[in-house]
Amino acid sequence: MKRLYVATWGNPLEWQEVEYQCDGARKRGFASAVCAEADTYVIFVLDSVITAAGGGRGKRVNPHAVAAAKKAGLRVNEVGEEVSVEPPQCEGWRAYARRYVEELARVIGIEAAVVVTAALGRLGGRVFKGNPDIMLSELLWGLWQAVKGLGAPKGQLTILLDVTHGINFMPTAALWAARLVASIALAAGYDKVVLQAYNSTPYEWHYVKVFSEEITHIQFPQLPKSPAARALYYGAPLHYALLCREIPWPSPPAVEPRCQGGEIHYPPLGVKPLQLYEELLTAAGCPPRTPTLKELMEWRLVRVLTPTARKVVHHELNSVYNALREKKLKQCTKLAELLPYAFEDPQPCVEDNRNFVAHAGLLASHTELCPHGDDYQIKVNINAAMPCLEK
């Protein structure tokens, strides 16, 4: 089992060292990450983190954050009891934010990957002109890179989401992104993803699990747009295997902010978050070649389709396999000839795609079984099937 820890961090300048109660153990630190045990640690911050302030009005500033800011090359301004930080220039803004948070994580004994996203709203005396789409796209990409970094996908992946220090919309965005990443991880090769959310109770500092769910099949928040992703959605794995290899790998959505006076602007992204999710999902499970009949029957990806789609695929492939055991084919043969009850449909999906979905995309008139050693290659007419993937 592999464990990925993800934390939302707001403004570390305002945090103080406390004694956390970590499932029976007591650990001291200025962030609840001291309670976590994982293979990889990820910290999600907004790029406004390096324009923040702390202290003043009788509140103490976190000295570790001040030291980390100086080590990262930030300007540190001290006015009385209040301390603020800022980057020395706008160029390389994200690099400063990553160094700052990396240094802070090391103080509590963690080597963390830092995902920096756009901010929005008035923060640290500046107006950030980001938007939720940019934030979620950058976060989704960053979390998926962390999952890929865990190594070969197999068995169970546990995502530990710590929202103790998240501000405003960060916990919601992190939970949404983690759920999407869970589906991508299933497509890539994991059998199951367990998502758990943690928080710390005020003043007592109990590190508490507040939410847990098991994700065992790919989720589709909306009807996919690309034919390859729709093939997964409708439970047509062979069509997916044929179409996914034609799609280019998605590009990282990272953007660098631009400063215009007191406003921070971001270039527009060419992809929306759910479109990026669809691209990552499609790429994650794409096989290097078209699977044979036996390979389709054993394909792990089929097991993580939605429950109904999985059952339909298994039923259809078993029907074909059983028919082939009785008829030893010596040449390519149409499925309509192999299964007498199969529905002949010379023009599929003129009205709807029910027949396509009900038979895992194996249209009797447009599917052939060809001998392939001790196995069979299933050949489908992609052009005939395209109308079914557009409905």
N, C-alpha and C positions, 0 to 999 in steps of 0.2 A: 504494500500500500504506500502510495506517495502522498505527501502532505504539503500543500501550498498555503502559506499564511499571507493574507492581504489585509493591510491596515489603512484606514483613512486618517490622515493627519491634517489638522487645521493650522494653528499657530503655536509652534513649540515655545516661543518666547514667553508664553503665559503659563507654562506648566511648571509644577513643582514636584520634587521627589516625594513619593509616598510609599507606604508599604502595601503592596497588592497581595490579596489572598487568592492564591492560584491553586484551586482544587486541592486544598490541604496544605500546600506549601506557602511560605511567605517570602516574597521577593521585593526588593526595594528598587525603585527606578522612577523616572519621570514620565514613562509611557507604559501602557499595559502590555506592550509587546514582550516585556520581560517574562510574562506568563506563558508565552506561546512556544511550542516545540514543533518544528516543521523542517522539511528538506530545503525549501526555498522561501525567502521572505520578500514580500513586495510592499512598498509604501506608496500610496496614492496621495499626491498633493496637487494643489492648484499652483500655477506659476506666480500667483500673488503672494505666496508664502515668503518671498524675499523682499516684500515691501511692507512687512507687518511691524507692529509695535507691541511692547509689553511693559509691565510695571506701571508706576504712577498710581495716585489715589490710594496709597498705602499698600499696594500689591507689589510683591517681589517679582523680579524678572528671573527667568531660568538662566543661570550662569553657563550651563552647558550649551544652550542655544547661542548665547553671545560668543562663546569661544569657537563654536562650529561655524558661525557666520564669518568671523574674522579669518579662520583657516580656509574657508571657501572663497575668500577674496571679496566679500561684501563690505560695503561701507556700514559702519556701526555708529549711530548717532546717539549720544547720551545727553539728555536734558533733564537734570534733576534725577528723579527716580525712574523716569521713563526712558526706555531704550527702543530705537527703531532701526531697521536694517533696510538697505536698498542696494541694487546692483550698481557697479561703477559706470555702466553704460547699458544701452538697450541691447546691443549685439551680444549674442551668446547667453541670453537671459535664461534659457532652459538649462544650460550647462551649469550655471551658478546654482540654480535651484537643486539640481541633482547632487552637486558636491556638498551643499549645505545639509541636505537631509541624509546623505550617506555618512557624513561625519557624525551627525547626531545619533544615527543608528549604531555606529561603532561604539559610542559611549556606553550603550546598554548591551553591548556584546553581540550585535547582529550585523552581518554583512547583507545588505538589502539592495535589491533592484528598485530603483525609484521611477515611478511613472508620473510624469508631469503633464498636466493637461491645462487647457485654456480655463480662465476664470471669467466670471461675469458678475457685474454689479460694482458698487462703489466700495473699494477695499484699500486700506493703507493710503488714503488720500488720493487715489487714482480711480479712474473709471475704466473698468475692463469690459471690452466690447465682444467677449466671446459669446457662445450660445451653447445650449445643451447638446446639440448634435456634434459640435467639435469635441466637447468634453467626453461624451460617451464613445465616440469613434476612437479617440486617442487612448482612452482607458481600455476599451475592448482589445485594441491591438497590443497594448502593453501587457495585459494579463495573459493573452494568448502566447506571447513570446516567452513569458515566464513558465507557462505550462509546457511549451516545447522544450524549454531548457531542462526539464526534469528527466529527460531521456525517453527511451522507448515506451510508448503508451501501452500499458497492460494492467489488468486487475482493477483495483479501486483507486480513484483519485479523491482525496478529501481537501476541500477548500475551506479554510478557516478565515472567516471574514470578521475582523475586529473593527467595529464602528465607534469605539469609545471616544476617539478624538476627532471624528468627522464633524464638519460644520455644514449647516444648511442642507443643501441637496446632495452632498457627497455620499452619505450612507445609502440613499435611494439609488443613486447612479451606480455605486459599487455593487449593490445587490443585483441590480438589473444586468450589469455587465458580467457578473459572476455566473448568473444563470445562463446567459448566452454562451459564455466560454465553456460551461459544462457540456452543452450540446456539441460544441466543436470537438471537445475532448472525446466524447463518445464516438463521433464520426472518425476520429483519428485512431482509435483503438482501445480506449478504456472500456471496461465492462459496466462500470457504475461510477457515478460521481455523487459524493455526499457533500452537501453544502451546509455549513454551520455558521451562524452569526453569533458574535460575542459582544458583550458590553460590560462596563464596570459600574458598580453601584456607587452613588455619591457618598463621599466621606468615609464609608466603610471599605471601599475599593475591592469588593468581591468581583472576581473575573467570572462572569456568568454566561452560560450558553442560553440565548433567548430564542433561537430559531434553528430548526434542522429539517432538511428534506433530502430524500434520495431521488436522484434523477437517473433513470434507466433507459430512457428513449429520447431521441432527438425532438426538440421543441421547434414549432413553427409559429412565431408570434403573428405572422401575416402570410398571406398567399405569396409564395416566392415568385420572382419575376423571370429568372433564367430557366430555360428548358431543363438543364441539368438538375437544378435545385427542385424544380417541380417534379422531376422523376422520383426524387427522394420523397417528396411530399405525398405523391400518389402511390408510392410503393412499387416502383418499376426499377429495380436495382440494375438490371442489364442496360437499360437506356441511360441511366445515370453513368454507368461505367464507360459507355461509349461517348457521351457528351462532355463529361467533366474534363477530359484530357484536351479538349479544344479551348478551354477557358484559360486566359493568362492568370498567373499568380497575382493576388492582390498586392497593392503597394502600401507602404506605411502612410498613415494619414498625418504624421507629425507636421506641425506648423511652428514657425517662429514668430513671436509677437513683434509688432512695430509700434514705436512710441511716437505719439503726436501730442506734444504738450503733456497734459495730465491724463490723456486717454491712451489706452493700450488696445491696439487693433490686431486682428488676426485675418490672414488671407482665407477666403472661402475654400471649403473642402469640395472635392469633386464627387464625394460619395457620402450618402447618408448612413447613419449607424446600422440600420437593419440591412441595407444593401451590402455594407462591409461584412456584416455577420453572415449573410448569404454566401458571399465570395469565400470567406474563410472556411465556412462549413463545407462548401462544395470542394474546395481544394484539399481539406484535411483528410477526407476518406477516399480520394480518387485513386484507383488502382493503376499500376504501371501498364497493365494490359487487360484485355477483355477476359473475364473469368469464364471457364467452361461450366457445363451443367453441374458437375460434382462440386466445383469450387463455389458456384453460386449457392448450392445447398448448404455449404459449410461456412459461407462468408460471414464473418463476425459483424459486418455492417448491417446485414439483414436483421440480426438480433437486436439492434438498437433503433430500428424503425418504430413508428408508433405501433402499439399492440395490434390494432386491427390490420394494418398493412403487413406486419410481420406474419400474422396467421395466413393471410391471403397468399403471400409469396411462398410460404412453406407448402401450402395446399397445392398450388399450381405446379411448383417444381416437383413435388412428390408424384403428382398425377402424370407428368411427363416422364419421370424416371421409371415409374411402374409400367407405363406403356412400352417404354423402350426395352425393358427386361423381357417382354413377350415378343417384341418385334426387333430382330437384329438388323438394323439398317445398314445397307452397303453404300448408300448414296444419300445426298441431301434430300430431305423429305419435308413437305409442308406440315405444319402442326395440324392443319385441318384434316389431313389424311391420317395422321397418327391417332388423333382423338376423334372418333366418329361424332361425338356430341358437341364438338367445338363449333362455335358460331361463325359462319362465313360472313365476312363483312368487307366487301371490296372497297368501300369508301368509309372508313371508320371516323367516328366522332363528328359527323355532320351536324347532329343535333346536340349530343352531349357525349361525355367520355365515360359513361357508366361501365360499358363493356371493357374498356381499357383498364380502368381501376379494379374491376372485379376479377381480372385475370392477370394482375401484376404486370400489365403492359404486353403480355404475350398474345397478340392478336393472331387468331388462327390463320387468316389468309395472308398475313405478312410476316410470319415467323417460320424459319426453317431449322431443322435439326440435322447436323452434319457429323458423320463419324470423325472422331479425333482420338486415335489410339484406342485406349480402353474407356474413353470418355466421349462426350459430344460437345460440339460447339453450337451454341444457339445464335442464329443470325436473324436479326430483326431489320425490317425496313424502316430506318429512322425517318425518312421523308414522309412515309405514310403515317407514322406515329406523331409527327409534329403537331397536327391539329388537336390531338388529344392532350398534348402538353401545354396548349395555349388556352384551355378552357378552365 
